[in-house]
């Protein structure tokens, strides 16, 4: 597949890089386009086509969604490494994401939650593995691989800018579900170009030879089947509990999930310090990692407010009138990726 607009940008890089660039660009178009609408759609009145949630409940739904999007990258990476290879994981993940966004475009509560679930599952497969394939394109490593990743990450921000412009406009100005449909169509474009362009990936992203050995593969399939079975049982039990409980609250569930994760993180670092560290120097290093861990939590916790509290603030507390036309609230989320796109070449030149 040819990419006429990218000749100079990619001319010194493997032919697989533009394939992954556009795959990730369309996936981020889909992700950020949908994210720009999610909380606004949840809080919009039913008469306006929304779900009529209060802001606290809508933010809890958004928080759980973003948590699972990131958390499922761990099993998504394992499935790719042990079972299907990174190439297939990206393809399947893209198809599932597109299906999820198409489900979101259907105006019903059941299809909404089905759509969110599919987007979470698909992102868990695609997101960690597309980046891993980029690394595989440069077995020699070095500055060229760094440059390749810089180009690849530019695709993330281009997709975010365009996705939020299009999906937020369609969703807020015309119909919420039309915005979700645009997100689905974008991911579909990404899947199609990945399918036709995957030949340029050469040997990158295949299941590693040691993982493909019959014994290793059989063991991985067994473990995967057990994990999926246990997850299905837990999910069925959770659904029955939610339906039968008169006290269940999404807000309380989200807060409880946060406390459980915090406890797990604390216990994890304590276990390393107590049982794994052999001397004070190693304990000090773990302490430094814990500080960086807290910094990362603080940063990403604040960053993801863009889709919830900051989005609601933009909707309710900002003057968005420009020459008699009201700018969609979701467009204000574009400030971050837009400045990255505009300033990255400048900073790169100075560096």
C-alpha positions as YAML, in Angstrom:
chain: A
units: angstrom
residues:
- id: 1
  name: UNK
  ca: [0.00, 0.00, 0.00]
- id: 2
  name: UNK
  ca: [1.41, 3.43, -0.95]
- id: 3
  name: UNK
  ca: [1.37, 6.52, 1.23]
- id: 4
  name: UNK
  ca: [1.96, 9.48, -1.13]
- id: 5
  name: UNK
  ca: [1.74, 12.15, 1.57]
- id: 6
  name: UNK
  ca: [4.46, 10.63, 3.71]
- id: 7
  name: UNK
  ca: [7.39, 10.15, 1.31]
- id: 8
  name: UNK
  ca: [9.79, 12.60, 2.96]
- id: 9
  name: UNK
  ca: [8.70, 11.80, 6.50]
- id: 10
  name: UNK
  ca: [9.24, 8.05, 6.16]
- id: 11
  name: UNK
  ca: [11.85, 7.76, 3.40]
- id: 12
  name: UNK
  ca: [14.70, 6.67, 5.71]
- id: 13
  name: UNK
  ca: [12.54, 4.33, 7.79]
- id: 14
  name: UNK
  ca: [11.14, 0.82, 7.29]
- id: 15
  name: UNK
  ca: [8.04, 0.62, 5.10]
- id: 16
  name: UNK
  ca: [6.15, -0.81, 8.06]
- id: 17
  name: UNK
  ca: [6.35, 2.48, 9.98]
- id: 18
  name: UNK
  ca: [3.69, 4.36, 7.95]
- id: 19
  name: UNK
  ca: [1.39, 1.34, 8.30]
- id: 20
  name: UNK
  ca: [1.65, 1.51, 12.08]
- id: 21
  name: UNK
  ca: [1.59, 5.32, 12.06]
- id: 22
  name: UNK
  ca: [-1.81, 5.37, 10.38]
- id: 23
  name: UNK
  ca: [-3.11, 2.43, 12.40]
- id: 24
  name: UNK
  ca: [-2.35, 4.27, 15.61]
- id: 25
  name: UNK
  ca: [-3.53, 7.59, 14.19]
- id: 26
  name: UNK
  ca: [-6.97, 6.16, 13.39]
- id: 27
  name: UNK
  ca: [-7.15, 4.31, 16.69]
- id: 28
  name: UNK
  ca: [-6.44, 7.54, 18.57]
- id: 29
  name: UNK
  ca: [-8.91, 9.36, 16.31]
- id: 30
  name: UNK
  ca: [-11.47, 6.83, 17.52]
- id: 31
  name: UNK
  ca: [-10.41, 6.87, 21.18]
- id: 32
  name: UNK
  ca: [-10.13, 10.62, 21.70]
- id: 33
  name: UNK
  ca: [-13.08, 11.38, 19.46]
- id: 34
  name: UNK
  ca: [-15.28, 9.14, 21.57]
- id: 35
  name: UNK
  ca: [-13.72, 10.39, 24.81]
- id: 36
  name: UNK
  ca: [-14.59, 13.98, 23.89]
- id: 37
  name: UNK
  ca: [-18.26, 12.96, 23.82]
- id: 38
  name: UNK
  ca: [-18.58, 10.35, 26.54]
- id: 39
  name: UNK
  ca: [-19.26, 12.37, 29.70]
- id: 40
  name: UNK
  ca: [-21.19, 15.03, 27.79]
- id: 41
  name: UNK
  ca: [-23.44, 12.33, 26.34]
- id: 42
  name: UNK
  ca: [-23.91, 10.70, 29.74]
- id: 43
  name: UNK
  ca: [-24.95, 13.97, 31.40]
- id: 44
  name: UNK
  ca: [-27.12, 15.29, 28.56]
- id: 45
  name: UNK
  ca: [-30.86, 15.10, 29.24]
- id: 46
  name: UNK
  ca: [-32.83, 12.29, 27.55]
- id: 47
  name: UNK
  ca: [-34.74, 14.96, 25.64]
- id: 48
  name: UNK
  ca: [-31.37, 16.02, 24.20]
- id: 49
  name: UNK
  ca: [-30.50, 12.44, 23.25]
- id: 50
  name: UNK
  ca: [-28.32, 11.77, 26.31]
- id: 51
  name: UNK
  ca: [-28.57, 9.40, 29.26]
- id: 52
  name: UNK
  ca: [-29.47, 11.95, 31.92]
- id: 53
  name: UNK
  ca: [-26.85, 10.98, 34.51]
- id: 54
  name: UNK
  ca: [-25.64, 13.38, 37.16]
- id: 55
  name: UNK
  ca: [-22.04, 14.52, 36.78]
- id: 56
  name: UNK
  ca: [-20.74, 12.33, 39.62]
- id: 57
  name: UNK
  ca: [-22.19, 9.14, 38.16]
- id: 58
  name: UNK
  ca: [-21.06, 10.03, 34.65]
- id: 59
  name: UNK
  ca: [-17.53, 10.69, 35.90]
- id: 60
  name: UNK
  ca: [-17.55, 7.34, 37.71]
- id: 61
  name: UNK
  ca: [-18.51, 5.55, 34.48]
- id: 62
  name: UNK
  ca: [-15.77, 7.43, 32.65]
- id: 63
  name: UNK
  ca: [-13.24, 6.63, 35.37]
- id: 64
  name: UNK
  ca: [-14.02, 2.90, 35.29]
- id: 65
  name: UNK
  ca: [-13.84, 2.93, 31.51]
- id: 66
  name: UNK
  ca: [-10.41, 4.58, 31.41]
- id: 67
  name: UNK
  ca: [-9.13, 2.29, 34.18]
- id: 68
  name: UNK
  ca: [-10.06, -0.84, 32.27]
- id: 69
  name: UNK
  ca: [-8.68, 0.58, 29.01]
- id: 70
  name: UNK
  ca: [-5.24, 0.87, 30.61]
- id: 71
  name: UNK
  ca: [-5.47, -2.20, 32.84]
- id: 72
  name: UNK
  ca: [-6.30, -4.57, 30.00]
- id: 73
  name: UNK
  ca: [-3.06, -3.66, 28.25]
- id: 74
  name: UNK
  ca: [-1.38, -6.18, 30.59]
- id: 75
  name: UNK
  ca: [-3.42, -9.25, 29.57]
- id: 76
  name: UNK
  ca: [-3.50, -7.88, 26.01]
- id: 77
  name: UNK
  ca: [0.28, -7.97, 25.86]
- id: 78
  name: UNK
  ca: [0.35, -11.47, 27.36]
- id: 79
  name: UNK
  ca: [-2.18, -12.80, 24.84]
- id: 80
  name: UNK
  ca: [-0.08, -11.39, 21.99]
- id: 81
  name: UNK
  ca: [3.22, -12.73, 23.35]
- id: 82
  name: UNK
  ca: [1.92, -16.20, 24.22]
- id: 83
  name: UNK
  ca: [-0.98, -16.98, 21.90]
- id: 84
  name: UNK
  ca: [-1.62, -14.97, 18.75]
- id: 85
  name: UNK
  ca: [1.33, -12.68, 18.07]
- id: 86
  name: UNK
  ca: [1.35, -8.90, 18.06]
- id: 87
  name: UNK
  ca: [0.22, -8.58, 14.43]
- id: 88
  name: UNK
  ca: [-2.96, -10.54, 15.01]
- id: 89
  name: UNK
  ca: [-3.55, -8.76, 18.32]
- id: 90
  name: UNK
  ca: [-3.50, -5.38, 16.56]
- id: 91
  name: UNK
  ca: [-5.84, -6.60, 13.82]
- id: 92
  name: UNK
  ca: [-8.33, -8.24, 16.19]
- id: 93
  name: UNK
  ca: [-8.13, -5.29, 18.58]
- id: 94
  name: UNK
  ca: [-8.92, -2.82, 15.81]
- id: 95
  name: UNK
  ca: [-11.91, -4.85, 14.65]
- id: 96
  name: UNK
  ca: [-13.26, -5.11, 18.20]
- id: 97
  name: UNK
  ca: [-12.79, -1.36, 18.80]
- id: 98
  name: UNK
  ca: [-14.64, -0.56, 15.58]
- id: 99
  name: UNK
  ca: [-17.45, -2.94, 16.57]
- id: 100
  name: UNK
  ca: [-17.65, -1.26, 19.97]
- id: 101
  name: UNK
  ca: [-17.97, 2.20, 18.49]
- id: 102
  name: UNK
  ca: [-20.61, 1.00, 16.04]
- id: 103
  name: UNK
  ca: [-22.51, -0.36, 19.07]
- id: 104
  name: UNK
  ca: [-22.19, 3.06, 20.75]
- id: 105
  name: UNK
  ca: [-23.79, 4.58, 17.65]
- id: 106
  name: UNK
  ca: [-26.97, 2.57, 18.34]
- id: 107
  name: UNK
  ca: [-29.33, 4.54, 20.66]
- id: 108
  name: UNK
  ca: [-29.97, 2.05, 23.46]
- id: 109
  name: UNK
  ca: [-28.63, 1.54, 26.97]
- id: 110
  name: UNK
  ca: [-27.67, -2.09, 26.32]
- id: 111
  name: UNK
  ca: [-25.71, -1.24, 23.17]
- id: 112
  name: UNK
  ca: [-23.98, 1.60, 25.01]
- id: 113
  name: UNK
  ca: [-22.53, -0.65, 27.71]
- id: 114
  name: UNK
  ca: [-21.78, -3.36, 25.15]
- id: 115
  name: UNK
  ca: [-19.93, -0.77, 23.09]
- id: 116
  name: UNK
  ca: [-17.85, 0.44, 26.03]
- id: 117
  name: UNK
  ca: [-16.94, -3.15, 26.88]
- id: 118
  name: UNK
  ca: [-15.84, -3.91, 23.32]
- id: 119
  name: UNK
  ca: [-13.77, -0.72, 23.09]
- id: 120
  name: UNK
  ca: [-12.03, -1.65, 26.35]
- id: 121
  name: UNK
  ca: [-11.26, -5.18, 25.15]
- id: 122
  name: UNK
  ca: [-10.08, -4.03, 21.74]
- id: 123
  name: UNK
  ca: [-7.86, -1.28, 23.12]
- id: 124
  name: UNK
  ca: [-6.27, -3.75, 25.52]
- id: 125
  name: UNK
  ca: [-5.23, -5.83, 22.52]
- id: 126
  name: UNK
  ca: [-4.21, -3.08, 20.11]
- id: 127
  name: UNK
  ca: [-2.58, -0.35, 22.19]
- id: 128
  name: UNK
  ca: [0.39, -2.17, 23.78]
- id: 129
  name: UNK
  ca: [1.15, -4.30, 20.75]
- id: 130
  name: UNK
  ca: [1.21, -1.70, 18.00]
- id: 131
  name: UNK
  ca: [4.00, 0.10, 19.88]
- id: 132
  name: UNK
  ca: [5.86, -3.18, 20.35]
- id: 133
  name: UNK
  ca: [5.79, -3.82, 16.60]
- id: 134
  name: UNK
  ca: [7.32, -0.38, 16.00]
- id: 135
  name: UNK
  ca: [10.23, -1.43, 18.18]
- id: 136
  name: UNK
  ca: [10.58, -4.70, 16.23]
- id: 137
  name: UNK
  ca: [11.01, -2.73, 13.00]
- id: 138
  name: UNK
  ca: [14.37, -1.49, 14.33]
- id: 139
  name: UNK
  ca: [16.30, -4.54, 15.60]
- id: 140
  name: UNK
  ca: [19.48, -2.46, 15.54]
- id: 141
  name: UNK
  ca: [17.98, 0.09, 17.97]
- id: 142
  name: UNK
  ca: [19.75, 3.41, 18.35]
- id: 143
  name: UNK
  ca: [18.84, 6.92, 17.21]
- id: 144
  name: UNK
  ca: [16.95, 5.71, 14.15]
- id: 145
  name: UNK
  ca: [14.50, 3.79, 16.32]
- id: 146
  name: UNK
  ca: [14.08, 6.85, 18.55]
- id: 147
  name: UNK
  ca: [13.27, 8.91, 15.46]
- id: 148
  name: UNK
  ca: [10.80, 6.24, 14.35]
- id: 149
  name: UNK
  ca: [9.00, 6.37, 17.67]
- id: 150
  name: UNK
  ca: [8.89, 10.18, 17.49]
- id: 151
  name: UNK
  ca: [7.14, 9.95, 14.12]
- id: 152
  name: UNK
  ca: [4.84, 7.24, 15.46]
- id: 153
  name: UNK
  ca: [3.84, 9.34, 18.47]
- id: 154
  name: UNK
  ca: [3.13, 12.26, 16.15]
- id: 155
  name: UNK
  ca: [0.41, 10.05, 14.66]
- id: 156
  name: UNK
  ca: [-1.17, 9.76, 18.10]
- id: 157
  name: UNK
  ca: [-1.56, 13.51, 18.41]
- id: 158
  name: UNK
  ca: [-2.68, 14.04, 14.82]
- id: 159
  name: UNK
  ca: [-5.39, 11.43, 15.36]
- id: 160
  name: UNK
  ca: [-6.41, 13.04, 18.65]
- id: 161
  name: UNK
  ca: [-6.73, 16.51, 17.09]
- id: 162
  name: UNK
  ca: [-8.74, 15.40, 14.06]
- id: 163
  name: UNK
  ca: [-10.87, 12.93, 16.03]
- id: 164
  name: UNK
  ca: [-11.92, 15.48, 18.62]
- id: 165
  name: UNK
  ca: [-12.65, 18.10, 15.98]
- id: 166
  name: UNK
  ca: [-14.90, 15.84, 13.92]
- id: 167
  name: UNK
  ca: [-16.55, 13.67, 16.58]
- id: 168
  name: UNK
  ca: [-17.18, 16.50, 19.05]
- id: 169
  name: UNK
  ca: [-18.74, 18.67, 16.34]
- id: 170
  name: UNK
  ca: [-21.00, 15.91, 15.04]
- id: 171
  name: UNK
  ca: [-21.96, 14.72, 18.52]
- id: 172
  name: UNK
  ca: [-22.66, 18.08, 20.13]
- id: 173
  name: UNK
  ca: [-24.09, 19.93, 17.14]
- id: 174
  name: UNK
  ca: [-26.04, 17.22, 15.31]
- id: 175
  name: UNK
  ca: [-26.50, 13.93, 17.18]
- id: 176
  name: UNK
  ca: [-24.49, 12.14, 19.87]
- id: 177
  name: UNK
  ca: [-24.67, 8.82, 18.07]
- id: 178
  name: UNK
  ca: [-23.45, 10.38, 14.84]
- id: 179
  name: UNK
  ca: [-20.30, 11.39, 16.72]
- id: 180
  name: UNK
  ca: [-19.84, 7.81, 17.90]
- id: 181
  name: UNK
  ca: [-20.44, 6.61, 14.34]
- id: 182
  name: UNK
  ca: [-17.66, 8.88, 13.08]
- id: 183
  name: UNK
  ca: [-15.37, 7.33, 15.68]
- id: 184
  name: UNK
  ca: [-16.32, 3.86, 14.43]
- id: 185
  name: UNK
  ca: [-15.72, 4.80, 10.80]
- id: 186
  name: UNK
  ca: [-12.29, 6.19, 11.67]
- id: 187
  name: UNK
  ca: [-11.24, 2.93, 13.33]
- id: 188
  name: UNK
  ca: [-12.60, 1.02, 10.35]
- id: 189
  name: UNK
  ca: [-10.31, 3.04, 8.07]
- id: 190
  name: UNK
  ca: [-7.43, 2.12, 10.37]
- id: 191
  name: UNK
  ca: [-8.23, -1.59, 10.21]
- id: 192
  name: UNK
  ca: [-8.53, -1.55, 6.40]
- id: 193
  name: UNK
  ca: [-5.21, 0.19, 5.83]
- id: 194
  name: UNK
  ca: [-3.52, -2.09, 8.39]
- id: 195
  name: UNK
  ca: [-4.89, -5.18, 6.62]
- id: 196
  name: UNK
  ca: [-3.55, -4.10, 3.23]
- id: 197
  name: UNK
  ca: [-0.31, -2.64, 4.58]
- id: 198
  name: UNK
  ca: [0.72, -5.42, 6.95]
- id: 199
  name: UNK
  ca: [2.88, -7.01, 4.24]
- id: 200
  name: UNK
  ca: [5.36, -4.17, 4.83]
- id: 201
  name: UNK
  ca: [5.87, -5.24, 8.45]
- id: 202
  name: UNK
  ca: [8.10, -8.09, 7.21]
- id: 203
  name: UNK
  ca: [9.06, -10.23, 10.23]
- id: 204
  name: UNK
  ca: [7.96, -7.78, 12.91]
- id: 205
  name: UNK
  ca: [5.11, -8.73, 15.22]
- id: 206
  name: UNK
  ca: [4.98, -12.48, 14.63]
- id: 207
  name: UNK
  ca: [4.60, -14.94, 17.51]
- id: 208
  name: UNK
  ca: [8.10, -15.61, 18.82]
- id: 209
  name: UNK
  ca: [9.51, -19.06, 18.07]
- id: 210
  name: UNK
  ca: [9.82, -20.10, 21.73]
- id: 211
  name: UNK
  ca: [6.19, -19.15, 22.41]
- id: 212
  name: UNK
  ca: [5.08, -21.09, 19.30]
- id: 213
  name: UNK
  ca: [6.53, -24.38, 20.58]
- id: 214
  name: UNK
  ca: [3.70, -26.94, 21.07]
- id: 215
  name: UNK
  ca: [4.28, -27.32, 24.81]
- id: 216
  name: UNK
  ca: [4.45, -23.59, 25.50]
- id: 217
  name: UNK
  ca: [1.44, -22.88, 23.29]
- id: 218
  name: UNK
  ca: [-0.68, -25.60, 24.89]
- id: 219
  name: UNK
  ca: [0.16, -24.33, 28.38]
- id: 220
  name: UNK
  ca: [-0.67, -20.76, 27.39]
- id: 221
  name: UNK
  ca: [-4.00, -21.82, 25.89]
- id: 222
  name: UNK
  ca: [-4.87, -23.73, 29.06]
- id: 223
  name: UNK
  ca: [-4.04, -20.77, 31.30]
- id: 224
  name: UNK
  ca: [-5.96, -18.43, 29.01]
- id: 225
  name: UNK
  ca: [-9.04, -20.68, 29.05]
- id: 226
  name: UNK
  ca: [-8.97, -20.88, 32.85]
- id: 227
  name: UNK
  ca: [-8.60, -17.11, 33.17]
- id: 228
  name: UNK
  ca: [-11.43, -16.40, 30.71]
- id: 229
  name: UNK
  ca: [-13.69, -18.95, 32.41]
- id: 230
  name: UNK
  ca: [-13.06, -17.44, 35.83]
- id: 231
  name: UNK
  ca: [-13.64, -13.95, 34.45]
- id: 232
  name: UNK
  ca: [-16.95, -14.97, 32.86]
- id: 233
  name: UNK
  ca: [-18.16, -16.52, 36.12]
- id: 234
  name: UNK
  ca: [-17.19, -13.39, 38.05]
- id: 235
  name: UNK
  ca: [-18.86, -11.16, 35.47]
- id: 236
  name: UNK
  ca: [-22.11, -13.15, 35.57]
- id: 237
  name: UNK
  ca: [-22.09, -13.00, 39.36]
- id: 238
  name: UNK
  ca: [-21.47, -9.27, 39.29]
- id: 239
  name: UNK
  ca: [-24.36, -8.69, 36.85]
- id: 240
  name: UNK
  ca: [-26.73, -10.71, 39.04]
- id: 241
  name: UNK
  ca: [-25.58, -8.74, 42.09]
- id: 242
  name: UNK
  ca: [-26.15, -5.40, 40.37]
- id: 243
  name: UNK
  ca: [-29.61, -6.42, 39.20]
- id: 244
  name: UNK
  ca: [-30.70, -7.75, 42.59]
- id: 245
  name: UNK
  ca: [-29.08, -5.13, 44.81]
- id: 246
  name: UNK
  ca: [-31.01, -2.05, 45.86]
- id: 247
  name: UNK
  ca: [-27.92, -0.31, 47.23]
- id: 248
  name: UNK
  ca: [-25.44, -0.73, 44.36]
- id: 249
  name: UNK
  ca: [-23.96, 2.54, 43.15]
- id: 250
  name: UNK
  ca: [-21.56, 3.06, 40.25]
- id: 251
  name: UNK
  ca: [-19.98, 5.90, 42.20]
- id: 252
  name: UNK
  ca: [-19.32, 3.71, 45.24]
- id: 253
  name: UNK
  ca: [-18.04, 0.90, 43.03]
- id: 254
  name: UNK
  ca: [-15.61, 3.25, 41.28]
- id: 255
  name: UNK
  ca: [-14.37, 4.65, 44.60]
- id: 256
  name: UNK
  ca: [-14.01, 1.15, 46.02]
- id: 257
  name: UNK
  ca: [-12.03, 0.08, 42.97]
- id: 258
  name: UNK
  ca: [-9.69, 3.01, 43.49]
- id: 259
  name: UNK
  ca: [-9.07, 2.12, 47.14]
- id: 260
  name: UNK
  ca: [-8.43, -1.54, 46.27]
- id: 261
  name: UNK
  ca: [-5.90, -0.55, 43.59]
- id: 262
  name: UNK
  ca: [-4.16, 1.81, 46.01]
- id: 263
  name: UNK
  ca: [-3.93, -0.96, 48.61]
- id: 264
  name: UNK
  ca: [-2.53, -3.40, 46.04]
- id: 265
  name: UNK
  ca: [0.13, -0.88, 44.97]
- id: 266
  name: UNK
  ca: [1.20, -0.22, 48.57]
- id: 267
  name: UNK
  ca: [1.34, -3.93, 49.41]
- id: 268
  name: UNK
  ca: [3.30, -4.60, 46.22]
- id: 269
  name: UNK
  ca: [6.05, -2.12, 47.09]
- id: 270
  name: UNK
  ca: [6.13, -3.26, 50.71]
- id: 271
  name: UNK
  ca: [6.50, -6.88, 49.60]
- id: 272
  name: UNK
  ca: [9.42, -5.96, 47.34]
- id: 273
  name: UNK
  ca: [11.14, -4.01, 50.12]
- id: 274
  name: UNK
  ca: [10.63, -6.71, 52.75]
- id: 275
  name: UNK
  ca: [11.13, -9.91, 50.75]
- id: 276
  name: UNK
  ca: [13.14, -9.04, 47.64]
- id: 277
  name: UNK
  ca: [15.57, -6.29, 48.65]
- id: 278
  name: UNK
  ca: [18.81, -7.62, 50.06]
- id: 279
  name: UNK
  ca: [20.35, -4.40, 51.36]
- id: 280
  name: UNK
  ca: [19.66, -0.73, 52.04]
- id: 281
  name: UNK
  ca: [20.87, 0.33, 48.59]
- id: 282
  name: UNK
  ca: [18.24, -1.82, 46.87]
- id: 283
  name: UNK
  ca: [15.54, -0.56, 49.24]
- id: 284
  name: UNK
  ca: [16.55, 3.00, 48.41]
- id: 285
  name: UNK
  ca: [16.20, 2.28, 44.68]
- id: 286
  name: UNK
  ca: [12.75, 0.81, 45.20]
- id: 287
  name: UNK
  ca: [11.87, 3.96, 47.13]
- id: 288
  name: UNK
  ca: [12.90, 6.08, 44.14]
- id: 289
  name: UNK
  ca: [10.72, 3.92, 41.88]
- id: 290
  name: UNK
  ca: [7.81, 4.39, 44.29]
- id: 291
  name: UNK
  ca: [8.24, 8.17, 44.10]
- id: 292
  name: UNK
  ca: [8.20, 8.03, 40.29]
- id: 293
  name: UNK
  ca: [5.16, 5.76, 40.55]
- id: 294
  name: UNK
  ca: [3.32, 8.36, 42.62]
- id: 295
  name: UNK
  ca: [4.33, 11.07, 40.18]
- id: 296
  name: UNK
  ca: [2.99, 9.06, 37.26]
- id: 297
  name: UNK
  ca: [-0.29, 8.43, 39.08]
- id: 298
  name: UNK
  ca: [-0.66, 12.14, 39.81]
- id: 299
  name: UNK
  ca: [0.11, 13.15, 36.23]
- id: 300
  name: UNK
  ca: [-2.14, 10.65, 34.48]
- id: 301
  name: UNK
  ca: [-4.89, 11.13, 37.03]
- id: 302
  name: UNK
  ca: [-4.88, 14.82, 36.19]
- id: 303
  name: UNK
  ca: [-4.44, 14.22, 32.47]
- id: 304
  name: UNK
  ca: [-7.52, 12.01, 32.27]
- id: 305
  name: UNK
  ca: [-9.65, 14.70, 33.92]
- id: 306
  name: UNK
  ca: [-9.74, 16.22, 30.44]
- id: 307
  name: UNK
  ca: [-12.48, 13.80, 29.49]
- id: 308
  name: UNK
  ca: [-14.57, 14.28, 32.63]
- id: 309
  name: UNK
  ca: [-14.35, 17.27, 34.99]
- id: 310
  name: UNK
  ca: [-12.55, 19.55, 32.52]
- id: 311
  name: UNK
  ca: [-14.99, 18.63, 29.78]
- id: 312
  name: UNK
  ca: [-17.92, 19.46, 32.05]
- id: 313
  name: UNK
  ca: [-16.22, 22.69, 33.10]
- id: 314
  name: UNK
  ca: [-15.79, 23.64, 29.44]
- id: 315
  name: UNK
  ca: [-19.47, 22.91, 28.84]
- id: 316
  name: UNK
  ca: [-20.91, 24.74, 31.84]
- id: 317
  name: UNK
  ca: [-18.40, 27.40, 32.87]
- id: 318
  name: UNK
  ca: [-16.71, 28.81, 29.79]
- id: 319
  name: UNK
  ca: [-17.75, 31.35, 27.18]
- id: 320
  name: UNK
  ca: [-17.40, 29.43, 23.92]
- id: 321
  name: UNK
  ca: [-18.98, 31.99, 21.60]
- id: 322
  name: UNK
  ca: [-16.76, 32.96, 18.65]
- id: 323
  name: UNK
  ca: [-18.27, 35.43, 16.15]
- id: 324
  name: UNK
  ca: [-21.77, 34.33, 17.08]
- id: 325
  name: UNK
  ca: [-21.03, 30.60, 16.87]
- id: 326
  name: UNK
  ca: [-20.67, 28.36, 19.94]
- id: 327
  name: UNK
  ca: [-17.55, 26.21, 19.85]
- id: 328
  name: UNK
  ca: [-18.21, 22.57, 20.89]
- id: 329
  name: UNK
  ca: [-17.04, 21.90, 24.44]
- id: 330
  name: UNK
  ca: [-15.09, 18.86, 23.28]
- id: 331
  name: UNK
  ca: [-12.88, 21.05, 21.10]
- id: 332
  name: UNK
  ca: [-11.19, 22.48, 24.19]
- id: 333
  name: UNK
  ca: [-9.59, 19.07, 24.74]
- id: 334
  name: UNK
  ca: [-7.59, 19.71, 21.57]
- id: 335
  name: UNK
  ca: [-5.28, 22.24, 23.20]
- id: 336
  name: UNK
  ca: [-2.83, 19.58, 24.42]
- id: 337
  name: UNK
  ca: [-2.42, 17.48, 21.23]
- id: 338
  name: UNK
  ca: [-2.58, 20.57, 18.99]
- id: 339
  name: UNK
  ca: [0.33, 22.24, 20.76]
- id: 340
  name: UNK
  ca: [2.30, 18.98, 20.59]
- id: 341
  name: UNK
  ca: [1.76, 18.77, 16.83]
- id: 342
  name: UNK
  ca: [2.68, 22.44, 16.31]
- id: 343
  name: UNK
  ca: [5.67, 22.61, 18.66]
- id: 344
  name: UNK
  ca: [7.21, 19.16, 18.20]
- id: 345
  name: UNK
  ca: [9.07, 20.13, 14.99]
- id: 346
  name: UNK
  ca: [10.35, 23.31, 16.66]
- id: 347
  name: UNK
  ca: [11.59, 21.51, 19.77]
- id: 348
  name: UNK
  ca: [13.02, 18.72, 17.62]
- id: 349
  name: UNK
  ca: [14.99, 21.27, 15.62]
- id: 350
  name: UNK
  ca: [16.38, 22.89, 18.76]
- id: 351
  name: UNK
  ca: [17.29, 19.52, 20.24]
...
